[in-house]
């Protein structure tokens, strides 16, 4: 699968809004139904670099199929039960099409996104924090090589802390 990641733009926000309102995403992203104006308010600062998250449109063979973002996990150290080192990055992502779940597309997307992050030699580890009851996401991350560090309490509720260390 040939994934690439294009920086999210303002023109992508109506598409992102439509995706975020899909039932398979409503369950996990805790956004509730959102409007384009709400998406603009939340994601324009990210696009402009005025937010910790760096957003991308995930494309498979040039076609938009999902969303991915990374952030400096060290700067959000109050989120984690430990203090991440300065090279730690956190990621969040989703596939836009619920019909694509369970077919290896999400695993390929996460693998491609982590490979993109490893291009920066300053990155030492990558973290994710799926909800403990999101077995599909946890299985996906395990396939990519993430290891569970246990359940944690976050401002969004319980999560499973999973870490991928830099390949040697």
PEQUIWO-V208061 format. One line per field, one symbol per residue. phi: phi as a letter, one per 20 degrees, with the letter a starting at -180 (. if undefined). psi: psi as a letter, one per 40 degrees, with the letter a starting at -180 (. if undefined). A space follows every 50 residues. Layout:
# PEQUIWO-V208061
phi = ???
psi = ???
This chain:
# PEQUIWO-V208061
phi = .deccdgfcgfefffgffffefgfegfdelemfcdffffgfeeffffeme cfedeceecdlndfcacbbcbffffdgffdfddffgefcdccabefdffe fmdnfffffffffffffffefffdbcdcbffgeegffffgffffofdfdo ecdcgeofbdfccdegfe
psi = hgiihhhiiddeddddddddeiddddddefdihiiddddddddddddeee idihiihhhhfehheaiiiiihdddfdedieahiidehiiiiiihdhdee ieeedddddddddddddedheehdihiigiidegddddddddddeihhei iihideaiihhhhhihi.
